[in-house]
Amino acid sequence: LDLADNKKIRFGTGNDLEVYHNGTNSFINHTGSGKLILNGSTSDFVDIMKAGHSEYLARFKPDNAVELYYDNSKKFETNSEGIEVNKHIKIPYDGGSLKIGASSDFQFFHTTGGYNTIYAYNGDFRVYSNANKIIEGSITDGAVDLFYGGSKKFETTSYGVLITGYLKAQTSSTTDP
């Protein structure tokens, strides 16, 4: 069956599904009620590929992963634990945020004013470097603790601050007074 450009193959009593090429682009239009469903076998993948079948754009694996590709390099994948992203997640808008948790109670924000903000709405907030805690903040009492080598050195309290160890004040001079 050969059809010229803009000639449509139509299916259904009300022409609910049509397939055609307009000279530039190819179309599958579903205009009826219900869903447009693409089925693969229970063991084979459904692949969307670049012309000539030279690169994957997307792969749908039954009872397994969905994979999205950029220039034939997998960038996004679903798995049994959730999702996996290869390289970066970019939120290209000022004021955009990354929200984590069932109640979105842990959030990362970037604003146009040059502020980058982390909100932790429940529980304590901790930052680690190489398994050593370097900052800890408490939501309940507002305390902030700073650590060096895993040991608490500075903490805010209801009466001010508490320093463990020595406090050294230095001027811009390169020698000690």
C-alpha positions as CSV (number, residue, x, y, z in Angstrom):
1,L,0.0,0.0,0.0
2,D,1.6,3.3,-1.1
3,L,0.1,6.6,-0.4
4,A,1.1,10.1,-1.5
5,D,1.9,12.9,1.0
6,N,-1.1,14.0,3.2
7,K,-3.1,10.9,2.3
8,K,-4.3,9.2,5.5
9,I,-4.9,5.7,6.5
10,R,-7.9,5.8,8.9
11,F,-9.2,3.3,11.4
12,G,-12.4,3.0,13.4
13,T,-16.0,4.0,12.7
14,G,-15.3,7.6,13.5
15,N,-11.8,7.6,11.9
16,D,-10.5,7.6,15.5
17,L,-6.9,6.6,14.4
18,E,-5.0,7.9,11.5
19,V,-1.5,7.4,10.1
20,Y,0.0,9.7,7.5
21,H,3.0,11.7,6.2
22,N,2.7,15.4,5.3
23,G,5.9,15.6,3.2
24,T,8.0,16.6,6.1
25,N,6.8,14.8,9.2
26,S,5.1,11.5,10.0
27,F,2.0,11.3,12.3
28,I,0.0,8.8,14.3
29,N,-3.1,10.6,15.5
30,H,-5.5,9.2,18.0
31,T,-8.6,11.4,18.2
32,G,-11.2,9.0,19.7
33,S,-12.1,8.1,23.2
34,G,-9.9,5.7,25.2
35,K,-6.1,5.4,25.0
36,L,-3.5,4.9,22.4
37,I,-1.7,1.8,23.4
38,L,1.6,0.4,22.0
39,N,2.1,-3.2,23.0
40,G,5.3,-5.3,22.8
41,S,5.6,-8.9,23.7
42,T,6.0,-9.9,27.4
43,S,9.8,-10.5,26.8
44,D,10.8,-8.1,24.1
45,F,11.6,-4.4,24.5
46,V,9.7,-1.5,22.8
47,D,12.4,0.7,21.4
48,I,12.1,4.2,19.9
49,M,15.1,4.7,17.7
50,K,16.8,7.3,15.4
51,A,16.3,6.8,11.7
52,G,18.4,3.9,10.4
53,H,18.1,2.2,13.8
54,S,21.5,3.5,14.7
55,E,20.8,5.0,18.1
56,Y,18.3,4.5,20.9
57,L,16.1,7.4,21.9
58,A,14.0,5.4,24.5
59,R,13.7,1.8,25.6
60,F,10.7,0.3,27.4
61,K,11.5,-3.1,29.0
62,P,8.6,-5.2,30.3
63,D,8.7,-5.6,34.1
64,N,12.0,-3.8,34.2
65,A,13.3,-0.3,33.3
66,V,12.4,2.6,31.1
67,E,15.5,4.2,29.6
68,L,15.9,7.6,28.0
69,Y,18.9,8.5,25.8
70,Y,20.6,11.6,24.6
71,D,22.9,11.1,21.6
72,N,22.8,7.3,22.2
73,S,24.0,7.7,25.8
74,K,21.6,6.6,28.6
75,K,20.7,9.6,30.8
76,F,17.7,8.5,32.7
77,E,16.5,5.1,33.9
78,T,13.8,3.7,36.2
79,N,14.7,0.8,38.4
80,S,13.4,-1.2,41.4
81,E,14.6,1.5,43.8
82,G,13.2,4.5,41.8
83,I,15.2,6.4,39.2
84,E,18.9,6.8,38.2
85,V,20.2,9.8,36.4
86,N,23.5,9.7,34.6
87,K,25.5,12.9,35.2
88,H,23.4,16.0,36.2
89,I,19.9,17.2,37.0
90,K,19.5,20.7,35.7
91,I,16.6,23.0,36.8
92,P,17.2,25.9,34.4
93,Y,14.9,28.4,36.0
94,D,15.7,30.8,38.9
95,G,13.4,30.0,41.7
96,G,13.3,26.4,40.7
97,S,13.6,23.8,43.5
98,L,14.3,20.2,44.2
99,K,11.9,18.8,46.8
100,I,12.5,15.5,48.6
101,G,10.2,13.5,50.9
102,A,6.6,12.6,50.9
103,S,5.7,16.1,52.3
104,S,8.5,17.9,50.3
105,D,10.0,18.6,53.7
106,F,13.6,18.8,52.4
107,Q,14.2,21.3,49.6
108,F,17.0,22.9,47.6
109,F,16.3,26.3,46.1
110,H,18.2,28.7,43.8
111,T,17.1,32.3,43.4
112,T,18.1,35.2,41.1
113,G,19.5,37.2,44.1
114,G,22.5,34.8,44.3
115,Y,21.1,32.9,47.3
116,N,21.2,29.1,47.3
117,T,19.0,27.8,50.1
118,I,18.4,24.4,51.7
119,Y,15.3,24.0,53.8
120,A,14.9,21.1,56.2
121,Y,11.4,21.3,57.7
122,N,11.4,18.2,60.0
123,G,14.2,16.8,62.2
124,D,17.8,17.6,62.2
125,F,20.0,18.7,59.3
126,R,23.5,17.3,58.9
127,V,26.3,17.8,56.4
128,Y,29.1,15.2,56.1
129,S,32.4,15.2,54.3
130,N,34.2,11.9,54.0
131,A,32.0,10.3,56.7
132,N,32.9,13.2,59.1
133,K,30.1,15.4,60.3
134,I,30.9,19.0,59.7
135,I,27.6,20.8,60.3
136,E,24.5,19.9,62.3
137,G,21.4,22.0,62.7
138,S,18.4,21.3,64.8
139,I,14.9,22.2,63.7
140,T,13.4,21.9,67.2
141,D,15.7,24.2,69.2
142,G,17.5,26.2,66.5
143,A,21.0,25.0,67.5
144,V,23.8,24.9,65.0
145,D,27.0,22.9,65.6
146,L,30.2,23.0,63.6
147,F,32.7,20.1,63.6
148,Y,36.3,19.6,62.8
149,G,37.6,16.1,62.2
150,G,34.3,14.7,63.5
151,S,34.6,16.6,66.9
152,K,32.2,19.4,67.8
153,K,34.2,22.7,68.1
154,F,31.5,25.4,67.9
155,E,27.8,25.3,68.9
156,T,25.1,27.9,69.3
157,T,23.1,27.7,72.5
158,S,20.2,29.6,74.2
159,Y,22.8,31.9,75.9
160,G,25.2,32.4,73.0
161,V,27.9,30.1,71.7
162,L,30.1,27.4,73.2
163,I,33.6,26.7,71.8
164,T,35.5,23.5,72.5
165,G,39.2,24.0,72.1
166,Y,41.0,27.2,71.5
167,L,39.7,30.4,69.9
168,K,42.4,32.1,67.8
169,A,41.8,35.6,66.5
170,Q,44.1,36.6,63.7
171,T,44.8,39.9,62.0
172,S,45.8,40.3,58.5
173,S,49.4,40.1,59.6
174,T,51.3,36.9,58.6
175,T,53.0,36.6,62.0
176,D,51.6,35.9,65.5
177,P,51.5,38.9,67.9
